[in-house]
Amino acid sequence: MSKTKNDSNFNCRRIVAKFGTSLLTAASSRLNMERMTDLVGQLAKLHNQGVEVVIVTSGAIAAGRERLGLTKKAKGVALKQVLASVGQGRLMNIYERLFEQHQITVGQALLTKSVLVDRAGYLNTRNTLLSSLEMGVIPIINENDVVAVDEIREARFGDNDNLSAMVANLIDADLLFILTDIDGLYTADPNRDASAKLIPLVEKIDDKIESLVSGSMSGLGTGGMVTKIEAARLATASGVTVVIANGSEKDVLLRAARGETIGTRFLPVKTKLDSRERWLLSGLCTRGKLTVDDGAVLALKKKNCSLLAAGITEVEGNFQRGDIVDICDLKGLKLGSGITNYTSAEVQAIKGAHSQNINNLLGYDSGSEVVHRNNLVVL
């Protein structure tokens, strides 16, 4: 079915919708067809009114568990990968049948972090997804759990919350829905504190917001509210609005897409970034961290300056020249990311020093800037 022009009732042109396992199973041990039918129906309405839609879905392992008649949660990497291999096709088939009822074509994309770490892989994936959207296809994305390795954290997204944020970053989405089985972010744990209140709007994810988040994990999924806030931080840093909401709410996607207050809405911290800037901020290729003093913070944020050695107080990680590093203030708050002109060992030797002393300290210099402003994105 061809799409109509974007309905003026909707405040977005391109969205990413992330569905967690607990949502798709309705907190049971198997996929809930009524729930999935409802969610697909909402996305079909958005799609047919001109909104470009991408889905990041969990549920493959749950689908594999159901197909094999297992009742207990999988333990061990090998078993999880077997369940994923059995369940992924089953999960995709369900989505395909449900969207066919709306005459909508879907396509599968199984991603690994190693693909997006490479700049060429990042751009190729972006081009494929954007081309799919241009053709009216809804991409359905999951991490390739069959080949990903749990023990190597750097090789995995770790959970689909972070994957959804990276996809929103990748395709320059306007809105990221993270749908789960809770209503949003509360002032306290609503399961333990009857006075806890839902926070409808977060303008900035700061220390106060992060202090509200517990590290509890849901029974079937891999991510609790901690990972959702991490995902919201990444997405909002890239200029994407994020809504964390209860997927069982009636017409939750349609209502939120119109701008209705539902769940918790996180506002973007800055305007849209270009593709290269989003890649730098994505965290996919970060190899280290530089902590800077208050003077450097001011120079970076207010004066659009390069990062000089004099403002660096601490160096973490093992990185080479040309690698991406995070830049943080003395409180540990991330200011931005950039490409370093020096190795970690070299920065360790020159931190706190004036630029004219770099040659004396190293016996050579690779420029006065540790991170040049042209290779720097500040939040």
Secondary structure, DSSP 8 states (H G I E B T S, - for coil): ----S--TT-S-SEEEEEE-HHHHTTTSSS--HHHHHHHHHHHHHHHHTT-EEEEEE--HHHHHHHHTT--S---SHHHHHHHHHHHHHHHHHHHHHHHHTTT--EEEEEE-HHHHHSHHHHHHHHHHHHHHHHTT-EEEEEE-TTT--TT-GGGS--SHHHHHHHHHHHHT-SEEEEEESS-S-BSS-TTT-TT--B--EES---HHHHHT------SSSS--HHHHHHHHHHHHHTT-EEEEEETTSTTHHHHHHTT---SEEE--SSS---HHHHHHHTSSSEEEEEEE-HHHHHHHHHS---EEGGGEEEEEE---TT-EEEEE-TT--EEEEEE-SS-HHHHHHHTT--GGGHHHHHSS-S-SEEE-GGGEEE-
